[in-house]
């Protein structure tokens, strides 16, 4: 059982093992319910998975360059 201190703003850090067990990460919505002299925390919603890479998210309006494009040949033509 973890014992934590409440900050001056009323904040408490949820222990890592609890966050991992419940799938709580940044942006997760939780609900607190007062039951007698205890509080119950329940996960309401979890945000969509954040991609680990941004590859392919931005599309260019310019035409694509051929895979075999040779930059050296462009310099020689100058």
Number of C-alpha atoms within 10 A of each C-alpha: 3 6 6 10 9 10 9 7 6 7 9 11 10 12 11 11 9 11 12 11 8 12 12 18 12 7 10 13 13 13 11 11 11 9 8 6 5 7 11 9 10 12 13 10 13 15 11 8 6 7 8 6 7 8 7 7 8 7 6 8 6 6 6 7 7 7 6 6 9 9 8 8 9 9 8 7 6 5
